[in-house]
Amino acid sequence: MTGRSSELAARLGAQFDAWPAVVGDFSSPRLETRPAEGKWNAREQLAHIARMHGVCAARIRVILARELPTLPAYRVERDPSWERWRQYSVTDLLAVAAGRRVDLMAMVRALDDPALDRVGVHAELGPLPLSEWLEFFLVHEAHHLYAIFKLARAR
């Protein structure tokens, strides 16, 4: 563990700790309200960020195992497990994500500086060191948390 990996793991933990406050009332019908045709409701947004734990962990393993791997963009429409994920309740999503977050944080804590500096090629952003892939994961998740916050409180 390095200072960088420890900091990233702490940020992963702190952001996850905010999930219940962002969601608010787990039984609110607002979580099921679709903002527009074809757009995700708050529960589906939550399902997406819960699902991304597995995607992130897989990307970490690929970056650690291969030299300069090109990692395709994640597309929900190509994910055979998405229909199952989008059916989970908010309570189930938080429970599953909690276990996956613990695993992801342990994986990140175990990274040393050379591992954090290994590069994977993002489909749109180009070459990124693993440390920036983790930053991207956090920012992407925060984007969806913002959407959840707004949808859960929409009038």
C-alpha distance (Angstrom), angle and dihedral (degrees) to the residues before:
residue distance angle dihedral
M1 . . .
T2 3.77 . .
G3 3.75 132.1 .
R4 3.81 89.1 -100.5
S5 3.79 94.8 50.9
S6 3.78 91.4 44.3
E7 3.81 91.2 51.3
L8 3.81 92.7 48.1
A9 3.80 91.4 48.7
A10 3.81 90.7 49.5
R11 3.80 90.7 50.7
L12 3.80 90.3 49.2
G13 3.79 88.5 52.8
A14 3.80 95.9 45.8
Q15 3.80 93.8 48.4
F16 3.79 91.8 48.2
D17 3.79 91.0 49.6
A18 3.81 87.4 62.1
W19 3.81 95.0 57.1
P20 3.85 96.7 92.1
A21 3.81 92.5 48.4
V22 3.80 90.9 48.5
V23 3.82 92.2 49.9
G24 3.80 93.7 45.1
D25 3.80 116.4 -178.0
F26 3.82 105.5 26.6
S27 3.80 91.3 -156.3
S28 3.81 96.8 48.8
P29 3.81 113.8 128.6
R30 3.81 86.4 -140.9
L31 3.81 88.1 76.7
E32 3.81 88.0 66.7
T33 3.81 97.0 44.2
R34 3.77 112.3 111.8
P35 3.83 110.3 -139.8
A36 3.81 92.1 -149.5
E37 3.78 138.5 -12.6
G38 3.79 109.5 -67.7
K39 3.83 94.2 11.6
W40 3.79 123.6 116.5
N41 3.77 121.9 -107.1
A42 3.83 119.9 -133.8
R43 3.82 93.9 -91.4
E44 3.81 91.0 51.9
Q45 3.81 90.0 48.7
L46 3.81 87.0 53.6
A47 3.81 90.6 47.9
H48 3.79 89.5 53.5
I49 3.80 95.2 53.0
A50 3.80 91.0 43.9
R51 3.82 89.3 51.9
M52 3.80 91.3 49.1
H53 3.82 90.7 69.0
G54 3.78 89.8 74.0
V55 3.80 91.9 44.1
C56 3.81 91.3 50.9
A57 3.81 93.4 47.6
A58 3.81 90.7 50.0
R59 3.81 90.8 50.0
I60 3.80 91.2 50.7
R61 3.81 90.4 52.6
V62 3.83 91.8 49.5
I63 3.82 93.2 48.3
L64 3.81 90.4 49.8
A65 3.80 93.3 47.1
R66 3.80 103.2 43.1
E67 3.78 137.9 44.9
L68 3.82 112.9 -111.7
P69 3.79 97.0 -21.2
T70 3.78 117.2 -167.6
L71 3.78 108.1 -132.6
P72 3.79 117.4 -157.1
A73 3.76 119.9 -130.5
Y74 3.79 113.6 -94.7
R75 3.79 109.8 -111.5
V76 3.78 116.8 -171.3
E77 3.79 91.1 -153.5
R78 3.82 88.9 62.4
D79 3.82 94.3 46.9
P80 3.81 109.8 101.1
S81 3.82 90.5 -162.4
W82 3.82 95.1 54.3
E83 3.82 96.3 91.6
R84 3.80 89.7 55.5
W85 3.82 92.4 47.0
R86 3.78 94.0 49.7
Q87 3.81 91.4 55.0
Y88 3.83 95.6 58.5
S89 3.80 119.3 108.2
V90 3.79 119.5 -116.7
T91 3.81 90.0 -107.2
D92 3.81 91.9 52.1
L93 3.80 92.3 45.9
L94 3.79 91.8 52.9
A95 3.80 91.7 47.3
V96 3.80 94.5 49.0
A97 3.80 92.0 43.4
A98 3.82 91.2 50.0
G99 3.79 91.6 60.0
R100 3.77 92.8 43.7
R101 3.81 91.1 48.0
V102 3.80 91.0 54.1
D103 3.81 89.2 52.0
L104 3.81 92.8 46.2
M105 3.80 92.0 49.0
A106 3.82 90.7 50.3
M107 3.80 89.9 49.8
V108 3.81 90.9 50.8
R109 3.82 94.2 45.1
A110 3.82 89.1 55.5
L111 3.81 93.2 57.4
D112 3.78 118.6 105.2
D113 3.80 124.8 -155.0
P114 3.83 95.2 -91.6
A115 3.82 89.1 52.9
L116 3.82 91.9 48.7
D117 3.81 88.5 51.2
R118 3.83 94.4 53.4
V119 3.80 110.9 114.2
G120 3.76 131.9 -130.1
V121 3.80 122.6 -178.5
H122 3.79 114.6 -120.7
A123 3.81 115.6 -148.7
E124 3.83 92.9 -124.7
L125 3.80 106.3 16.1
G126 3.79 98.7 44.2
P127 3.81 124.4 -143.6
L128 3.81 113.8 7.8
P129 3.79 129.9 173.2
L130 3.80 113.6 -122.0
S131 3.81 89.8 -106.8
E132 3.82 88.3 62.2
W133 3.81 91.9 46.2
L134 3.80 85.9 58.8
E135 3.81 90.8 48.2
F136 3.81 87.8 50.8
F137 3.82 90.1 51.5
L138 3.82 90.5 52.6
V139 3.81 94.1 46.7
H140 3.80 92.7 45.4
E141 3.79 90.2 50.2
A142 3.82 91.4 47.2
H143 3.81 89.5 52.9
H144 3.81 89.9 56.5
L145 3.81 92.3 43.3
Y146 3.79 88.0 56.0
A147 3.81 89.9 51.6
I148 3.82 90.4 48.5
F149 3.80 91.4 49.3
K150 3.80 91.6 52.7
L151 3.81 95.5 43.3
A152 3.80 93.4 46.9
R153 3.80 89.9 55.2
A154 3.81 101.2 36.4
R155 3.78 116.0 130.8
